[in-house]
Amino acid sequence: MSNDPISRIRRFNRAVTREVGALDNSFLGRGRPLGAARVLNAIGHGHTDVAAIRDYLGLDSGLMSRLLRGLEEEGLIETEPHSDDARRRVASLTEAGQREFEAYEDLSNDRASALLARSPHSDALLLAMDLVASALGRDRISVEEIDPRSEAARFCLGEYYAELGRRFEKGFDVALSRDPDAAAMVRPRGVFLVAMSDGLAIGCVGMKGTGGGMAEIKRLWVASSARGLGIARRLMAAAETAARELSITTLRLDTNSALPEALQLYRKSGWVEIDRFNDDPYPDHFFEKHL
């Protein structure tokens, strides 16, 4: 076999196809192929609008109709007109469908655990999977406003602090930093935004406000597996949009020389370097932007 990039990609595709059972007539031994199982899974995870499910799974309308009809005939789902628009349809699980969804969840979790258990480099495998999933799902990455005290926000901040600890010459201790209070990053004072890729938080940024016309951008982070996809720019643009909505006219931020990609982003997107404006021991560059 050739070692050229195309051959390596096709090798990867074959390995994934085998591992997930994409060609099996009975996915995970439950009596139906992968396509029907994926529709059932999407509904079980809260995707109810039929058109939205079709877009989420990348299915054409004809195949989607056949899969829904098959699941209805099995007594696993029900579909009905949308309460606000009779032209749209929504799907929901029956009691039998809920049991089948849970069975798939248990089997899928067991298969994933087994894959990790037999891998000698499980952490590297997960990072590679995150990289592939982020690249393939680039067009479906969303920026969402969430509570900075939520699980997804805490995950992002934990990853951010860990990265600073690795990259700063003397490490990073959040207790020594000017860590923003969560209340300052919720409306009407500020916001906390995350980039989501199919349920996984892969980036974040906070805007810490005081209720006046000035606010600070804090905690910009993008997972290493998702860098190069323009996510940091999207997060910063979304933060600026939120600032305008809150009548904030001036934004400030600080950063460290150990983060050259951040410095490059700010300088290329209209931020102007200014004098130090706080006593935080970690930053050595300070920026401002008028909206």
ChimeraX commands (.cxc) that place a marker at each C-alpha (Angstrom):
marker #1 position 0.00,0.00,0.00 radius 0.5
marker #1 position 1.16,3.54,-0.77 radius 0.5
marker #1 position 2.03,5.90,2.07 radius 0.5
marker #1 position 0.70,8.98,0.27 radius 0.5
marker #1 position -1.87,11.17,2.11 radius 0.5
marker #1 position -4.88,9.97,0.10 radius 0.5
marker #1 position -4.14,6.31,0.83 radius 0.5
marker #1 position -3.69,7.07,4.52 radius 0.5
marker #1 position -7.03,8.87,4.68 radius 0.5
marker #1 position -8.77,5.93,2.98 radius 0.5
marker #1 position -7.09,3.53,5.43 radius 0.5
marker #1 position -8.46,5.64,8.28 radius 0.5
marker #1 position -11.95,5.64,6.74 radius 0.5
marker #1 position -11.94,1.84,6.46 radius 0.5
marker #1 position -10.81,1.46,10.06 radius 0.5
marker #1 position -13.59,3.74,11.34 radius 0.5
marker #1 position -16.21,2.03,9.17 radius 0.5
marker #1 position -15.27,-1.34,10.64 radius 0.5
marker #1 position -15.06,-0.07,14.21 radius 0.5
marker #1 position -18.47,1.64,14.26 radius 0.5
marker #1 position -20.24,-1.14,12.37 radius 0.5
marker #1 position -21.41,1.16,9.58 radius 0.5
marker #1 position -21.92,-1.78,7.19 radius 0.5
marker #1 position -23.72,-4.04,9.65 radius 0.5
marker #1 position -27.38,-4.80,8.99 radius 0.5
marker #1 position -27.83,-5.01,12.75 radius 0.5
marker #1 position -25.91,-2.15,14.37 radius 0.5
marker #1 position -24.71,-3.20,17.84 radius 0.5
marker #1 position -26.92,-6.30,17.48 radius 0.5
marker #1 position -30.19,-4.39,17.93 radius 0.5
marker #1 position -31.80,-5.45,14.65 radius 0.5
marker #1 position -31.54,-2.27,12.55 radius 0.5
marker #1 position -28.76,-0.59,10.53 radius 0.5
marker #1 position -26.67,2.38,11.63 radius 0.5
marker #1 position -28.83,4.97,9.87 radius 0.5
marker #1 position -31.98,4.10,11.81 radius 0.5
marker #1 position -29.99,3.90,15.04 radius 0.5
marker #1 position -28.54,7.38,14.46 radius 0.5
marker #1 position -32.00,8.87,13.94 radius 0.5
marker #1 position -33.20,7.22,17.15 radius 0.5
marker #1 position -30.12,8.53,18.94 radius 0.5
marker #1 position -30.68,12.09,17.69 radius 0.5
marker #1 position -34.28,12.09,18.92 radius 0.5
marker #1 position -33.21,10.63,22.25 radius 0.5
marker #1 position -30.72,13.46,22.67 radius 0.5
marker #1 position -33.37,16.11,22.21 radius 0.5
marker #1 position -33.41,16.76,18.47 radius 0.5
marker #1 position -37.13,16.72,17.75 radius 0.5
marker #1 position -37.69,18.86,14.63 radius 0.5
marker #1 position -37.58,16.44,11.68 radius 0.5
marker #1 position -35.96,18.95,9.30 radius 0.5
marker #1 position -33.33,19.79,11.93 radius 0.5
marker #1 position -32.58,16.09,12.48 radius 0.5
marker #1 position -32.18,15.62,8.73 radius 0.5
marker #1 position -29.71,18.50,8.56 radius 0.5
marker #1 position -27.85,17.36,11.67 radius 0.5
marker #1 position -27.33,13.87,10.23 radius 0.5
marker #1 position -26.76,15.01,6.64 radius 0.5
marker #1 position -29.59,12.88,5.21 radius 0.5
marker #1 position -31.69,13.54,2.13 radius 0.5
marker #1 position -35.43,13.90,2.65 radius 0.5
marker #1 position -36.29,10.57,1.00 radius 0.5
marker #1 position -33.97,8.52,3.20 radius 0.5
marker #1 position -35.06,10.46,6.28 radius 0.5
marker #1 position -38.72,9.67,5.53 radius 0.5
marker #1 position -37.97,5.95,5.14 radius 0.5
marker #1 position -35.99,5.79,8.38 radius 0.5
marker #1 position -38.72,7.62,10.32 radius 0.5
marker #1 position -41.41,5.38,8.85 radius 0.5
marker #1 position -39.46,2.27,9.82 radius 0.5
marker #1 position -39.01,3.49,13.41 radius 0.5
marker #1 position -42.71,4.36,13.60 radius 0.5
marker #1 position -43.67,0.89,12.37 radius 0.5
marker #1 position -41.50,-0.58,15.14 radius 0.5
marker #1 position -43.39,1.52,17.67 radius 0.5
marker #1 position -40.23,3.37,18.72 radius 0.5
marker #1 position -41.17,6.92,17.72 radius 0.5
marker #1 position -44.17,9.10,17.04 radius 0.5
marker #1 position -44.33,12.10,14.70 radius 0.5
marker #1 position -46.86,14.91,14.67 radius 0.5
marker #1 position -47.24,18.45,13.29 radius 0.5
marker #1 position -45.31,21.20,15.04 radius 0.5
marker #1 position -47.51,23.20,17.40 radius 0.5
marker #1 position -46.51,26.50,15.78 radius 0.5
marker #1 position -46.21,25.44,12.13 radius 0.5
marker #1 position -48.24,22.59,10.67 radius 0.5
marker #1 position -45.82,22.35,7.74 radius 0.5
marker #1 position -43.11,21.13,10.12 radius 0.5
marker #1 position -43.10,17.82,11.94 radius 0.5
marker #1 position -41.62,16.84,15.27 radius 0.5
marker #1 position -40.59,13.39,16.48 radius 0.5
marker #1 position -40.56,11.93,19.96 radius 0.5
marker #1 position -39.67,8.58,21.51 radius 0.5
marker #1 position -42.32,6.19,22.75 radius 0.5
marker #1 position -41.69,4.24,25.95 radius 0.5
marker #1 position -40.32,1.39,23.84 radius 0.5
marker #1 position -38.19,3.89,21.93 radius 0.5
marker #1 position -36.77,5.29,25.15 radius 0.5
marker #1 position -35.77,1.78,26.24 radius 0.5
marker #1 position -34.14,1.13,22.87 radius 0.5
marker #1 position -32.32,4.47,23.01 radius 0.5
marker #1 position -30.94,3.61,26.47 radius 0.5
marker #1 position -29.85,0.17,25.24 radius 0.5
marker #1 position -27.91,1.80,22.39 radius 0.5
marker #1 position -26.34,4.26,24.82 radius 0.5
marker #1 position -25.11,1.47,27.10 radius 0.5
marker #1 position -23.74,-0.59,24.20 radius 0.5
marker #1 position -22.05,2.41,22.59 radius 0.5
marker #1 position -20.46,3.43,25.90 radius 0.5
marker #1 position -19.19,-0.12,26.44 radius 0.5
marker #1 position -17.69,-0.22,22.94 radius 0.5
marker #1 position -15.97,3.14,23.48 radius 0.5
marker #1 position -14.58,1.99,26.83 radius 0.5
marker #1 position -13.27,-1.20,25.25 radius 0.5
marker #1 position -11.54,0.75,22.49 radius 0.5
marker #1 position -9.77,2.97,25.02 radius 0.5
marker #1 position -8.84,-0.01,27.17 radius 0.5
marker #1 position -7.07,-1.79,24.33 radius 0.5
marker #1 position -5.22,1.30,23.14 radius 0.5
marker #1 position -1.67,1.75,24.53 radius 0.5
marker #1 position -1.94,5.51,23.90 radius 0.5
marker #1 position -5.49,6.36,24.92 radius 0.5
marker #1 position -4.83,10.07,25.59 radius 0.5
marker #1 position -3.19,10.52,22.19 radius 0.5
marker #1 position -6.04,8.59,20.59 radius 0.5
marker #1 position -8.63,10.90,22.15 radius 0.5
marker #1 position -6.73,14.00,21.03 radius 0.5
marker #1 position -6.54,12.63,17.49 radius 0.5
marker #1 position -10.27,11.88,17.54 radius 0.5
marker #1 position -11.03,15.41,18.76 radius 0.5
marker #1 position -8.87,16.82,15.97 radius 0.5
marker #1 position -10.67,14.81,13.30 radius 0.5
marker #1 position -14.14,15.50,14.70 radius 0.5
marker #1 position -13.49,19.25,14.91 radius 0.5
marker #1 position -12.16,19.38,11.35 radius 0.5
marker #1 position -15.00,17.31,9.88 radius 0.5
marker #1 position -17.62,19.22,11.86 radius 0.5
marker #1 position -16.18,22.67,11.22 radius 0.5
marker #1 position -19.34,23.96,9.52 radius 0.5
marker #1 position -21.49,22.86,12.47 radius 0.5
marker #1 position -19.46,24.53,15.24 radius 0.5
marker #1 position -21.68,26.99,17.09 radius 0.5
marker #1 position -20.97,29.85,19.48 radius 0.5
marker #1 position -23.35,29.83,22.44 radius 0.5
marker #1 position -23.86,32.08,25.45 radius 0.5
marker #1 position -23.86,30.10,28.72 radius 0.5
marker #1 position -23.60,30.56,32.47 radius 0.5
marker #1 position -19.91,30.89,33.48 radius 0.5
marker #1 position -20.67,28.58,36.42 radius 0.5
marker #1 position -21.95,25.76,34.18 radius 0.5
marker #1 position -20.15,22.47,33.65 radius 0.5
marker #1 position -19.08,23.40,30.10 radius 0.5
marker #1 position -17.69,26.74,31.27 radius 0.5
marker #1 position -15.78,25.13,34.15 radius 0.5
marker #1 position -14.31,22.58,31.72 radius 0.5
marker #1 position -13.08,25.31,29.38 radius 0.5
marker #1 position -11.61,27.39,32.19 radius 0.5
marker #1 position -9.89,24.36,33.68 radius 0.5
marker #1 position -8.28,23.61,30.31 radius 0.5
marker #1 position -7.31,27.27,29.92 radius 0.5
marker #1 position -5.64,27.43,33.34 radius 0.5
marker #1 position -3.81,24.15,32.68 radius 0.5
marker #1 position -2.46,25.46,29.39 radius 0.5
marker #1 position -1.23,28.67,30.99 radius 0.5
marker #1 position 0.49,26.55,33.63 radius 0.5
marker #1 position 2.35,24.70,30.89 radius 0.5
marker #1 position 3.24,27.72,28.79 radius 0.5
marker #1 position 4.15,30.35,31.38 radius 0.5
marker #1 position 7.78,30.14,32.50 radius 0.5
marker #1 position 6.82,30.25,36.19 radius 0.5
marker #1 position 3.51,28.41,35.83 radius 0.5
marker #1 position 0.07,29.85,36.55 radius 0.5
marker #1 position -1.89,30.12,39.79 radius 0.5
marker #1 position -5.40,31.41,39.28 radius 0.5
marker #1 position -5.49,32.56,42.91 radius 0.5
marker #1 position -2.82,35.17,42.05 radius 0.5
marker #1 position -4.62,36.36,38.93 radius 0.5
marker #1 position -7.43,38.89,38.66 radius 0.5
marker #1 position -9.97,36.12,38.18 radius 0.5
marker #1 position -13.31,37.68,37.16 radius 0.5
marker #1 position -16.36,37.05,39.31 radius 0.5
marker #1 position -18.97,34.94,37.51 radius 0.5
marker #1 position -21.64,37.58,38.09 radius 0.5
marker #1 position -19.60,40.03,36.02 radius 0.5
marker #1 position -19.84,37.70,33.00 radius 0.5
marker #1 position -23.63,37.38,32.78 radius 0.5
marker #1 position -26.11,39.87,31.36 radius 0.5
marker #1 position -26.64,42.73,31.86 radius 0.5
marker #1 position -23.00,43.21,32.88 radius 0.5
marker #1 position -21.22,40.79,30.57 radius 0.5
marker #1 position -21.37,37.40,28.86 radius 0.5
marker #1 position -19.60,34.06,28.72 radius 0.5
marker #1 position -19.41,32.37,25.32 radius 0.5
marker #1 position -18.39,28.86,24.31 radius 0.5
marker #1 position -17.71,27.24,20.95 radius 0.5
marker #1 position -19.54,23.91,20.78 radius 0.5
marker #1 position -18.76,21.04,18.41 radius 0.5
marker #1 position -21.44,18.34,18.58 radius 0.5
marker #1 position -21.81,18.64,22.34 radius 0.5
marker #1 position -18.13,19.21,23.16 radius 0.5
marker #1 position -16.92,22.63,24.35 radius 0.5
marker #1 position -13.82,23.46,22.29 radius 0.5
marker #1 position -13.33,27.14,23.06 radius 0.5
marker #1 position -14.47,30.01,25.26 radius 0.5
marker #1 position -14.22,33.71,25.96 radius 0.5
marker #1 position -15.64,35.88,28.71 radius 0.5
marker #1 position -16.59,39.54,28.76 radius 0.5
marker #1 position -16.38,41.02,32.24 radius 0.5
marker #1 position -18.52,44.12,32.61 radius 0.5
marker #1 position -19.18,46.62,35.36 radius 0.5
marker #1 position -22.51,47.93,34.13 radius 0.5
marker #1 position -20.88,50.93,32.47 radius 0.5
marker #1 position -19.50,51.62,29.02 radius 0.5
marker #1 position -16.28,49.66,29.47 radius 0.5
marker #1 position -15.66,45.90,29.80 radius 0.5
marker #1 position -12.75,43.47,29.68 radius 0.5
marker #1 position -12.27,40.41,27.50 radius 0.5
marker #1 position -11.12,37.51,29.65 radius 0.5
marker #1 position -10.18,33.84,29.28 radius 0.5
marker #1 position -9.98,33.41,25.50 radius 0.5
marker #1 position -9.17,29.74,24.90 radius 0.5
marker #1 position -9.43,27.28,22.01 radius 0.5
marker #1 position -8.69,23.58,22.32 radius 0.5
marker #1 position -5.48,22.50,20.58 radius 0.5
marker #1 position -7.52,20.07,18.47 radius 0.5
marker #1 position -9.59,22.95,17.04 radius 0.5
marker #1 position -6.95,25.57,16.31 radius 0.5
marker #1 position -6.62,26.93,12.82 radius 0.5
marker #1 position -10.39,26.77,12.23 radius 0.5
marker #1 position -11.04,30.47,12.95 radius 0.5
marker #1 position -12.76,29.79,16.27 radius 0.5
marker #1 position -10.88,32.45,18.26 radius 0.5
marker #1 position -11.95,35.09,15.72 radius 0.5
marker #1 position -15.56,33.90,15.92 radius 0.5
marker #1 position -15.53,34.05,19.71 radius 0.5
marker #1 position -14.04,37.55,19.73 radius 0.5
marker #1 position -16.53,38.76,17.11 radius 0.5
marker #1 position -19.41,37.32,19.16 radius 0.5
marker #1 position -18.08,39.06,22.28 radius 0.5
marker #1 position -17.98,42.38,20.42 radius 0.5
marker #1 position -21.55,41.84,19.21 radius 0.5
marker #1 position -22.68,41.18,22.78 radius 0.5
marker #1 position -20.83,44.30,23.95 radius 0.5
marker #1 position -22.73,46.45,21.47 radius 0.5
marker #1 position -26.00,44.89,22.62 radius 0.5
marker #1 position -25.11,45.90,26.19 radius 0.5
marker #1 position -24.17,49.46,25.12 radius 0.5
marker #1 position -20.50,48.84,25.92 radius 0.5
marker #1 position -18.34,51.15,23.82 radius 0.5
marker #1 position -14.80,50.26,24.92 radius 0.5
marker #1 position -13.21,46.84,25.44 radius 0.5
marker #1 position -9.89,46.11,27.09 radius 0.5
marker #1 position -7.82,42.97,27.56 radius 0.5
marker #1 position -4.45,41.80,28.79 radius 0.5
marker #1 position -2.25,38.93,27.68 radius 0.5
marker #1 position 1.22,37.45,28.03 radius 0.5
marker #1 position 4.18,37.24,25.62 radius 0.5
marker #1 position 4.06,33.44,26.00 radius 0.5
marker #1 position 0.87,33.50,23.90 radius 0.5
marker #1 position 2.13,34.87,20.55 radius 0.5
marker #1 position -0.90,33.62,18.61 radius 0.5
marker #1 position -3.15,35.73,20.86 radius 0.5
marker #1 position -0.98,38.80,20.34 radius 0.5
marker #1 position -1.14,38.26,16.59 radius 0.5
marker #1 position -4.93,37.90,16.65 radius 0.5
marker #1 position -5.45,41.12,18.61 radius 0.5
marker #1 position -3.07,43.17,16.49 radius 0.5
marker #1 position -4.71,41.96,13.27 radius 0.5
marker #1 position -8.27,42.63,14.44 radius 0.5
marker #1 position -8.17,46.28,15.36 radius 0.5
marker #1 position -6.91,46.20,18.95 radius 0.5
marker #1 position -4.47,48.95,20.00 radius 0.5
marker #1 position -1.75,48.37,22.57 radius 0.5
marker #1 position -2.01,50.66,25.62 radius 0.5
marker #1 position -0.33,51.14,29.00 radius 0.5
marker #1 position -0.85,48.69,31.85 radius 0.5
marker #1 position -4.29,49.13,33.43 radius 0.5
marker #1 position -4.22,46.55,36.26 radius 0.5
marker #1 position -1.89,44.94,38.79 radius 0.5
marker #1 position -2.32,41.34,37.63 radius 0.5
marker #1 position 1.16,39.72,37.87 radius 0.5
marker #1 position 0.85,37.62,34.69 radius 0.5
marker #1 position 0.13,39.90,31.70 radius 0.5
marker #1 position 2.77,42.04,30.01 radius 0.5
marker #1 position 0.71,43.34,27.08 radius 0.5
marker #1 position -2.44,45.46,27.33 radius 0.5
marker #1 position -4.92,46.31,24.55 radius 0.5
marker #1 position -8.00,48.42,23.95 radius 0.5
marker #1 position -10.64,48.57,21.24 radius 0.5
marker #1 position -13.35,51.18,20.69 radius 0.5
marker #1 position -16.56,49.82,19.23 radius 0.5
marker link #1:1,2 radius 0.2
marker link #1:2,3 radius 0.2
marker link #1:3,4 radius 0.2
marker link #1:4,5 radius 0.2
marker link #1:5,6 radius 0.2
marker link #1:6,7 radius 0.2
marker link #1:7,8 radius 0.2
marker link #1:8,9 radius 0.2
marker link #1:9,10 radius 0.2
marker link #1:10,11 radius 0.2
marker link #1:11,12 radius 0.2
marker link #1:12,13 radius 0.2
marker link #1:13,14 radius 0.2
marker link #1:14,15 radius 0.2
marker link #1:15,16 radius 0.2
marker link #1:16,17 radius 0.2
marker link #1:17,18 radius 0.2
marker link #1:18,19 radius 0.2
marker link #1:19,20 radius 0.2
marker link #1:20,21 radius 0.2
marker link #1:21,22 radius 0.2
marker link #1:22,23 radius 0.2
marker link #1:23,24 radius 0.2
marker link #1:24,25 radius 0.2
marker link #1:25,26 radius 0.2
marker link #1:26,27 radius 0.2
marker link #1:27,28 radius 0.2
marker link #1:28,29 radius 0.2
marker link #1:29,30 radius 0.2
marker link #1:30,31 radius 0.2
marker link #1:31,32 radius 0.2
marker link #1:32,33 radius 0.2
marker link #1:33,34 radius 0.2
marker link #1:34,35 radius 0.2
marker link #1:35,36 radius 0.2
marker link #1:36,37 radius 0.2
marker link #1:37,38 radius 0.2
marker link #1:38,39 radius 0.2
marker link #1:39,40 radius 0.2
marker link #1:40,41 radius 0.2
marker link #1:41,42 radius 0.2
marker link #1:42,43 radius 0.2
marker link #1:43,44 radius 0.2
marker link #1:44,45 radius 0.2
marker link #1:45,46 radius 0.2
marker link #1:46,47 radius 0.2
marker link #1:47,48 radius 0.2
marker link #1:48,49 radius 0.2
marker link #1:49,50 radius 0.2
marker link #1:50,51 radius 0.2
marker link #1:51,52 radius 0.2
marker link #1:52,53 radius 0.2
marker link #1:53,54 radius 0.2
marker link #1:54,55 radius 0.2
marker link #1:55,56 radius 0.2
marker link #1:56,57 radius 0.2
marker link #1:57,58 radius 0.2
marker link #1:58,59 radius 0.2
marker link #1:59,60 radius 0.2
marker link #1:60,61 radius 0.2
marker link #1:61,62 radius 0.2
marker link #1:62,63 radius 0.2
marker link #1:63,64 radius 0.2
marker link #1:64,65 radius 0.2
marker link #1:65,66 radius 0.2
marker link #1:66,67 radius 0.2
marker link #1:67,68 radius 0.2
marker link #1:68,69 radius 0.2
marker link #1:69,70 radius 0.2
marker link #1:70,71 radius 0.2
marker link #1:71,72 radius 0.2
marker link #1:72,73 radius 0.2
marker link #1:73,74 radius 0.2
marker link #1:74,75 radius 0.2
marker link #1:75,76 radius 0.2
marker link #1:76,77 radius 0.2
marker link #1:77,78 radius 0.2
marker link #1:78,79 radius 0.2
marker link #1:79,80 radius 0.2
marker link #1:80,81 radius 0.2
marker link #1:81,82 radius 0.2
marker link #1:82,83 radius 0.2
marker link #1:83,84 radius 0.2
marker link #1:84,85 radius 0.2
marker link #1:85,86 radius 0.2
marker link #1:86,87 radius 0.2
marker link #1:87,88 radius 0.2
marker link #1:88,89 radius 0.2
marker link #1:89,90 radius 0.2
marker link #1:90,91 radius 0.2
marker link #1:91,92 radius 0.2
marker link #1:92,93 radius 0.2
marker link #1:93,94 radius 0.2
marker link #1:94,95 radius 0.2
marker link #1:95,96 radius 0.2
marker link #1:96,97 radius 0.2
marker link #1:97,98 radius 0.2
marker link #1:98,99 radius 0.2
marker link #1:99,100 radius 0.2
marker link #1:100,101 radius 0.2
marker link #1:101,102 radius 0.2
marker link #1:102,103 radius 0.2
marker link #1:103,104 radius 0.2
marker link #1:104,105 radius 0.2
marker link #1:105,106 radius 0.2
marker link #1:106,107 radius 0.2
marker link #1:107,108 radius 0.2
marker link #1:108,109 radius 0.2
marker link #1:109,110 radius 0.2
marker link #1:110,111 radius 0.2
marker link #1:111,112 radius 0.2
marker link #1:112,113 radius 0.2
marker link #1:113,114 radius 0.2
marker link #1:114,115 radius 0.2
marker link #1:115,116 radius 0.2
marker link #1:116,117 radius 0.2
marker link #1:117,118 radius 0.2
marker link #1:118,119 radius 0.2
marker link #1:119,120 radius 0.2
marker link #1:120,121 radius 0.2
marker link #1:121,122 radius 0.2
marker link #1:122,123 radius 0.2
marker link #1:123,124 radius 0.2
marker link #1:124,125 radius 0.2
marker link #1:125,126 radius 0.2
marker link #1:126,127 radius 0.2
marker link #1:127,128 radius 0.2
marker link #1:128,129 radius 0.2
marker link #1:129,130 radius 0.2
marker link #1:130,131 radius 0.2
marker link #1:131,132 radius 0.2
marker link #1:132,133 radius 0.2
marker link #1:133,134 radius 0.2
marker link #1:134,135 radius 0.2
marker link #1:135,136 radius 0.2
marker link #1:136,137 radius 0.2
marker link #1:137,138 radius 0.2
marker link #1:138,139 radius 0.2
marker link #1:139,140 radius 0.2
marker link #1:140,141 radius 0.2
marker link #1:141,142 radius 0.2
marker link #1:142,143 radius 0.2
marker link #1:143,144 radius 0.2
marker link #1:144,145 radius 0.2
marker link #1:145,146 radius 0.2
marker link #1:146,147 radius 0.2
marker link #1:147,148 radius 0.2
marker link #1:148,149 radius 0.2
marker link #1:149,150 radius 0.2
marker link #1:150,151 radius 0.2
marker link #1:151,152 radius 0.2
marker link #1:152,153 radius 0.2
marker link #1:153,154 radius 0.2
marker link #1:154,155 radius 0.2
marker link #1:155,156 radius 0.2
marker link #1:156,157 radius 0.2
marker link #1:157,158 radius 0.2
marker link #1:158,159 radius 0.2
marker link #1:159,160 radius 0.2
marker link #1:160,161 radius 0.2
marker link #1:161,162 radius 0.2
marker link #1:162,163 radius 0.2
marker link #1:163,164 radius 0.2
marker link #1:164,165 radius 0.2
marker link #1:165,166 radius 0.2
marker link #1:166,167 radius 0.2
marker link #1:167,168 radius 0.2
marker link #1:168,169 radius 0.2
marker link #1:169,170 radius 0.2
marker link #1:170,171 radius 0.2
marker link #1:171,172 radius 0.2
marker link #1:172,173 radius 0.2
marker link #1:173,174 radius 0.2
marker link #1:174,175 radius 0.2
marker link #1:175,176 radius 0.2
marker link #1:176,177 radius 0.2
marker link #1:177,178 radius 0.2
marker link #1:178,179 radius 0.2
marker link #1:179,180 radius 0.2
marker link #1:180,181 radius 0.2
marker link #1:181,182 radius 0.2
marker link #1:182,183 radius 0.2
marker link #1:183,184 radius 0.2
marker link #1:184,185 radius 0.2
marker link #1:185,186 radius 0.2
marker link #1:186,187 radius 0.2
marker link #1:187,188 radius 0.2
marker link #1:188,189 radius 0.2
marker link #1:189,190 radius 0.2
marker link #1:190,191 radius 0.2
marker link #1:191,192 radius 0.2
marker link #1:192,193 radius 0.2
marker link #1:193,194 radius 0.2
marker link #1:194,195 radius 0.2
marker link #1:195,196 radius 0.2
marker link #1:196,197 radius 0.2
marker link #1:197,198 radius 0.2
marker link #1:198,199 radius 0.2
marker link #1:199,200 radius 0.2
marker link #1:200,201 radius 0.2
marker link #1:201,202 radius 0.2
marker link #1:202,203 radius 0.2
marker link #1:203,204 radius 0.2
marker link #1:204,205 radius 0.2
marker link #1:205,206 radius 0.2
marker link #1:206,207 radius 0.2
marker link #1:207,208 radius 0.2
marker link #1:208,209 radius 0.2
marker link #1:209,210 radius 0.2
marker link #1:210,211 radius 0.2
marker link #1:211,212 radius 0.2
marker link #1:212,213 radius 0.2
marker link #1:213,214 radius 0.2
marker link #1:214,215 radius 0.2
marker link #1:215,216 radius 0.2
marker link #1:216,217 radius 0.2
marker link #1:217,218 radius 0.2
marker link #1:218,219 radius 0.2
marker link #1:219,220 radius 0.2
marker link #1:220,221 radius 0.2
marker link #1:221,222 radius 0.2
marker link #1:222,223 radius 0.2
marker link #1:223,224 radius 0.2
marker link #1:224,225 radius 0.2
marker link #1:225,226 radius 0.2
marker link #1:226,227 radius 0.2
marker link #1:227,228 radius 0.2
marker link #1:228,229 radius 0.2
marker link #1:229,230 radius 0.2
marker link #1:230,231 radius 0.2
marker link #1:231,232 radius 0.2
marker link #1:232,233 radius 0.2
marker link #1:233,234 radius 0.2
marker link #1:234,235 radius 0.2
marker link #1:235,236 radius 0.2
marker link #1:236,237 radius 0.2
marker link #1:237,238 radius 0.2
marker link #1:238,239 radius 0.2
marker link #1:239,240 radius 0.2
marker link #1:240,241 radius 0.2
marker link #1:241,242 radius 0.2
marker link #1:242,243 radius 0.2
marker link #1:243,244 radius 0.2
marker link #1:244,245 radius 0.2
marker link #1:245,246 radius 0.2
marker link #1:246,247 radius 0.2
marker link #1:247,248 radius 0.2
marker link #1:248,249 radius 0.2
marker link #1:249,250 radius 0.2
marker link #1:250,251 radius 0.2
marker link #1:251,252 radius 0.2
marker link #1:252,253 radius 0.2
marker link #1:253,254 radius 0.2
marker link #1:254,255 radius 0.2
marker link #1:255,256 radius 0.2
marker link #1:256,257 radius 0.2
marker link #1:257,258 radius 0.2
marker link #1:258,259 radius 0.2
marker link #1:259,260 radius 0.2
marker link #1:260,261 radius 0.2
marker link #1:261,262 radius 0.2
marker link #1:262,263 radius 0.2
marker link #1:263,264 radius 0.2
marker link #1:264,265 radius 0.2
marker link #1:265,266 radius 0.2
marker link #1:266,267 radius 0.2
marker link #1:267,268 radius 0.2
marker link #1:268,269 radius 0.2
marker link #1:269,270 radius 0.2
marker link #1:270,271 radius 0.2
marker link #1:271,272 radius 0.2
marker link #1:272,273 radius 0.2
marker link #1:273,274 radius 0.2
marker link #1:274,275 radius 0.2
marker link #1:275,276 radius 0.2
marker link #1:276,277 radius 0.2
marker link #1:277,278 radius 0.2
marker link #1:278,279 radius 0.2
marker link #1:279,280 radius 0.2
marker link #1:280,281 radius 0.2
marker link #1:281,282 radius 0.2
marker link #1:282,283 radius 0.2
marker link #1:283,284 radius 0.2
marker link #1:284,285 radius 0.2
marker link #1:285,286 radius 0.2
marker link #1:286,287 radius 0.2
marker link #1:287,288 radius 0.2
marker link #1:288,289 radius 0.2
marker link #1:289,290 radius 0.2
marker link #1:290,291 radius 0.2
view
